[in-house]
Amino acid sequence: MDAKNLDVVLDVKVNLTARLGSCELPMREIVDLTPGTVLQLDRQAKDPIELLVNNKVVAYGEVVVVEDKFGIKITSLVESTE
């Protein structure tokens, strides 16, 4: 795709997600969640955060704090499979 054709899609909005981890719980435990409940995720604290575009992992990073907001510092990009 040449640069002229790429311009057509550069303004298309995509969903960007930073995923810390996940867990699987039975619905019985979900309905019992209360403020202060701690959920153990499937990842270690030292593991990189996954950065997804439209549910596809495109990069990994680490959580940073910028002023009073969270951010992601990209540490590696996923290689293209083309």
N, C-alpha and C positions, 0 to 999 in steps of 0.2 A: 504494500500500500504506500503510495507516494505521499509526500507532505500535503499536496493539494487535496487529495481524497481524505486524508486524516482530519482536516479541518472540519469536515462535515460532522464528525462524531465527538469532537473535543468538548462541546458544551452539553453533551448528554449527561444527565445526572445518574449516578449509580449509588447503591447503598454500601457504605463503608462501615465495617464492624470490627471492633477490637475485642477478641475473646480471651478472657482470663482462664477459662476452663469450664467444665460442666460436671453434672452429677445426675444420676438417675435415682428417683425416689418413687415409692408407691404413692398413689393419690391420697391414701390415709395420712401420710406424713405431710403432704402438701397442704391439706386443709387444716392441719395443726400448726402451721407456721405462725409465729408471732414476732413482734419486734424484739430484736436481741437474739433471735435464733441464728446460730452459726452453721453454715453448710460447708462441708468439706468437699472441695473440688477434686477433679481427677489429675491435677497438675501440681508440681512442686513449686514453691515460691521462687526458686532460681530458674525455672523454665521460662523460655521466651513467650511473649504474648503473640497470638496469631492475629494478623491483620487480614481481613477478608473483604473482597469486593464482590458484591452480589453472591455471597455465600461460597466464594472460592478463595482459598488461601493464596495471597500474593506476596506476603512479606512476614517477617518476624521482628519483634522489637521488645523494648522494655518500657515499663511505666515510668514516667517522669512527672514532676509537678512543676507547672509554670504559673507563677504567682499563686492563685488559689484554684487552679484548674488542673485536671489530669491531662496528660499528653502521652504520645507514644514516640520513643526514639527508635527509628528503624535500624536494626542491626544486620539484617540480611534480606535479600530478595529471593523469591522462588524462581528457579530457572524455568524458562519456557520449555514445554514438551513438544514443540513443533519440530 
